[in-house]
Amino acid sequence: MGESFVFSEKPLGIESGEGVRLTGTNGTEYLDFGASYACTPLGHSPPAVVEAVQEQAAELLYVQGSYPVEARTELYGKLGALAPGDLRKVWLCNSGTEANEAAMKFARSATGREKIIAARRGFHGRTMGALALTWKRKYRAAFEPLAGGVEFVDYGDAKELAAAVDDETAAVFLEPVQGEGGVNPATAEYLRTARDLTEDAGAALVFDEIQTGLGRTGAFWACEHAGVTPDALTTAKGLASGLPMGATLCADWLAEEAGDHGSTFSGGPVVAAAANATLEGIVEGDLPGHAADVGDYLHEELSAAVDEHDLGVREVRGQGLMVGIEVKRGSNRLLRDLALNHGILALPAGRSVLRLLPPLVVEEDHVDAVVDALTEVL
């Protein structure tokens, strides 16, 4: 009998989910404030997405990407309409790491250059190309040598970025808010500086919005807070409500030499149908606006609890419903206590940061329950 040798399984099995709650195999109900790494913006098993998947599966499970299919064509249109600025070219794939791999290839083919700049504490994926952009040593060490030509700079340091970007640079990859690296938001000024530097150098600016996009931070794309449009934007996670879907949105100039890229499962009909229903739910429900409102409430309640009690919290930071709580002690024991004793699921972001990424349909009463539990645990 086989078993996983990659994932360290948690001591609780999940059987079903609805809305912001999951039910374990033992019948225990959990309030999900991790959303499986932001993969369920509409909550678990949203009826409109389930219905779209069932209808498409009954009609056509799969046909390869060079044949027009209604669900895939519709998704191209939806993503192009929702993209910031003029990013109208859409490449569909199966994951965030594939979306970043594609952006790397597009930048190198369009510029004819090799050098790529990424940020320390950044995370862009685990395949060999995207892993070269991911800073943390523990993810990289066993698989080196990785793709060459990648240089790292301190996140948020405009002077160091300016010194690194030159006429040999193909692309700069940045997360508008670092997720895995500790929930670190960039300033608008830093993102604007990155835009100016890459334009002057003829390099591509790539925003990895795999965790920050689709309304998570209170705008549909986090870069919209700064009023900055990149040359490419990558998205995944909740794009198809947890089914495997990623996308790279590109400006025309970056897509011109990209015709040699491909993927067997690019925009499969069933997953495209799920993505269409997901995007419709986010837009029609104004979930970015909801995330901004409930996110403000979450920040306020957390800050009030920190001020009132000696919780050992260094900082509460983030945007919208992407929140990091930096604590003075290890986060893993706290997360275990939240799950097993309070029925609340959250995530780590390094050893000392608790990360909250609830479904975008979360309400203030859910926030109250989580803040009460965090106060007791801390």
C-alpha positions, 0 to 999 in steps of 0.5 A, spaced: 500 500 500 502 506 497 503 512 502 505 520 501 513 521 502 512 529 500 506 531 505 507 531 512 500 529 514 496 533 519 493 529 525 486 530 522 482 528 516 477 532 512 471 529 509 467 535 507 466 542 506 461 548 506 462 555 506 467 557 511 467 550 514 470 544 514 468 537 517 473 532 519 472 524 518 471 524 526 465 529 525 468 535 528 467 542 525 472 547 523 472 554 521 477 555 515 481 561 516 487 558 511 482 556 505 487 551 503 492 557 501 487 562 499 484 556 494 477 557 496 475 564 495 467 563 494 468 558 500 468 550 500 464 547 494 460 553 492 454 551 489 455 555 482 462 552 481 459 545 483 453 545 478 458 548 472 463 542 473 457 537 473 454 540 467 461 541 463 463 534 465 457 531 462 458 534 456 466 534 454 471 532 459 477 534 455 480 536 448 487 539 447 488 547 447 488 548 440 481 546 439 476 552 441 472 550 446 466 555 449 468 554 456 476 556 455 474 561 450 469 564 455 475 564 460 480 568 456 475 573 455 473 574 462 481 574 464 482 579 459 477 583 461 479 583 469 486 584 468 489 590 470 491 595 464 493 592 457 494 585 459 490 582 454 494 576 452 492 569 457 496 563 458 492 558 461 496 552 465 495 548 471 498 551 477 502 557 480 508 555 479 507 553 472 504 560 471 511 563 473 515 558 469 511 561 463 512 568 465 520 566 466 520 563 459 516 569 456 521 574 459 527 571 456 524 570 449 521 577 448 528 580 451 533 576 449 536 576 456 538 571 461 538 575 468 532 575 472 531 579 479 527 576 485 526 578 492 529 575 498 524 571 502 520 571 496 516 564 494 514 563 486 514 555 486 517 549 487 519 546 479 526 547 477 525 554 474 520 557 479 524 554 484 530 558 482 526 565 483 524 562 490 529 565 496 528 560 502 534 555 502 530 549 505 526 549 498 532 549 494 538 546 497 536 538 495 535 540 488 541 545 486 544 547 481 537 550 479 536 555 473 542 560 472 541 568 471 537 569 478 539 575 483 536 576 489 535 583 492 532 585 499 524 586 498 522 593 499 529 596 498 528 601 492 536 603 492 538 595 491 533 594 486 535 600 482 543 598 483 541 591 480 536 592 474 540 594 468 540 593 460 542 585 461 535 584 465 530 580 462 525 581 468 523 583 475 519 578 479 515 581 485 509 579 490 505 585 491 505 582 498 509 576 500 505 570 503 510 565 504 515 570 506 511 572 512 505 576 509 510 582 508 506 588 504 510 592 499 509 600 499 506 603 493 512 607 492 517 601 491 512 598 486 512 604 482 520 604 482 520 597 480 515 599 474 520 605 472 526 601 473 524 596 468 521 600 463 527 604 463 531 598 462 527 594 457 525 589 462 519 585 464 516 587 471 512 580 473 507 581 479 506 574 482 499 575 484 498 567 485 496 568 493 494 576 493 489 576 487 482 575 485 480 580 491 484 577 497 487 584 499 481 588 498 482 590 490 481 585 485 489 585 484 493 587 489 497 591 484 491 596 483 492 599 490 499 602 488 496 604 481 501 599 477 500 595 471 506 590 470 508 587 464 505 580 466 501 578 472 501 570 474 495 568 478 492 561 480 490 558 487 483 560 488 482 561 480 478 555 479 475 554 487 481 549 488 481 545 482 488 546 478 488 552 474 493 557 473 494 563 468 499 568 466 496 575 463 501 578 459 502 585 455 502 584 447 510 585 447 511 580 452 507 575 448 510 576 441 515 570 441 511 565 446 509 561 441 513 555 442 510 554 449 505 549 451 501 544 456 497 538 454 492 540 460 492 548 458 485 550 460 481 544 460 474 544 459 472 542 466 477 546 470 475 552 465 468 552 467 470 552 474 474 558 473 468 562 469 463 560 475 468 562 480 470 569 477 463 570 476 461 569 483 467 574 485 465 579 481 457 579 482 458 578 490 463 584 490 468 580 494 474 584 493 470 590 497 467 585 502 474 583 503 476 590 504 471 591 509 471 584 513 479 585 513 479 592 516 474 589 521 479 583 522 485 588 523 481 592 528 479 586 532 486 583 532 489 590 534 485 591 539 486 584 542 493 585 542 493 592 545 488 589 551 492 583 553 499 581 553 499 576 547 506 576 545 505 579 538 510 583 535 506 585 529 499 585 525 500 586 518 497 585 511 492 587 506 484 585 506 483 578 508 491 576 507 493 577 514 500 575 518 501 575 526 508 575 528 509 572 535 515 572 539 514 564 539 514 558 534 507 558 530 506 551 529 504 549 536 499 555 536 496 553 530 496 546 533 492 548 539 487 552 534 486 546 530 485 541 536 482 545 541 478 551 538 476 548 531 480 553 527 484 552 521 490 557 520 497 557 516 504 558 518 508 563 514 515 562 517 517 560 524 514 566 527 508 568 523 501 565 523 497 567 516 490 568 516 487 567 509 479 565 510 475 564 504 472 571 501 465 570 504 467 570 511 463 574 516 464 578 522 462 573 527 467 568 524 472 574 525 470 574 532 470 567 534 477 567 531 480 573 535 477 570 541 480 563 540 487 567 538 487 571 544 486 565 549 491 561 545 496 566 545 
